[in-house]
Amino acid sequence: MAVTISLVLLFGIFLALILRSNKSYGTALVAALFGFYGASTGAAGTVNSLMTAIVQALPN
């Protein structure tokens, strides 16, 4: 768990730096890795519930 959270933090920081510098090299890979490691943390259930609530609140 501690390794996963640190990898999520590392990839999140790296993704933010890449997006701020407007370099597109490897952005998709870093975003995919951030999503992959983020999905395996305890926050995945909370994020999923939040997104479900937002989608259900939007009018069809």
C-alpha positions as CSV (number, residue, x, y, z in Angstrom):
1,M,0.0,0.0,0.0
2,A,2.8,2.5,0.9
3,V,4.6,1.7,-2.4
4,T,1.4,2.2,-4.4
5,I,0.6,5.6,-2.8
6,S,4.1,6.8,-3.4
7,L,3.9,5.7,-7.1
8,V,0.6,7.5,-7.4
9,L,2.2,10.7,-6.0
10,L,5.2,10.4,-8.2
11,F,3.2,9.8,-11.4
12,G,0.8,12.6,-10.4
13,I,3.6,15.1,-9.9
14,F,5.3,14.0,-13.1
15,L,2.0,14.3,-15.1
16,A,1.4,17.8,-13.8
17,L,4.9,18.9,-14.8
18,I,4.6,17.4,-18.3
19,L,1.2,19.1,-18.8
20,R,2.5,22.4,-17.5
21,S,5.5,22.4,-19.8
22,N,3.4,21.5,-22.9
23,K,5.6,18.6,-23.9
24,S,3.6,15.8,-25.3
25,Y,6.3,13.2,-25.1
26,G,5.2,10.3,-22.9
27,T,2.1,12.2,-21.5
28,A,-0.2,9.4,-22.5
29,L,2.0,6.8,-20.8
30,V,2.3,8.8,-17.6
31,A,-1.4,9.4,-17.6
32,A,-2.1,5.7,-18.0
33,L,0.3,4.8,-15.3
34,F,-1.2,7.4,-13.0
35,G,-4.6,6.0,-13.6
36,F,-3.5,2.4,-13.2
37,Y,-1.8,3.0,-9.8
38,G,-4.5,5.4,-8.7
39,A,-7.1,2.7,-9.3
40,S,-5.4,0.4,-7.0
41,T,-5.4,2.7,-4.0
42,G,-8.1,3.2,-1.4
43,A,-9.3,6.4,-3.1
44,A,-10.6,4.4,-6.1
45,G,-13.9,3.6,-4.4
46,T,-14.4,7.2,-3.4
47,V,-13.6,8.6,-6.8
48,N,-15.9,6.1,-8.4
49,S,-18.8,7.0,-6.1
50,L,-18.1,10.7,-6.7
51,M,-18.1,10.3,-10.5
52,T,-21.3,8.2,-10.4
53,A,-23.1,10.9,-8.3
54,I,-22.0,13.6,-10.7
55,V,-23.1,11.7,-13.8
56,Q,-26.5,10.9,-12.2
57,A,-26.9,14.5,-11.2
58,L,-26.5,15.7,-14.7
59,P,-29.7,16.0,-16.7
60,N,-30.2,13.6,-19.6
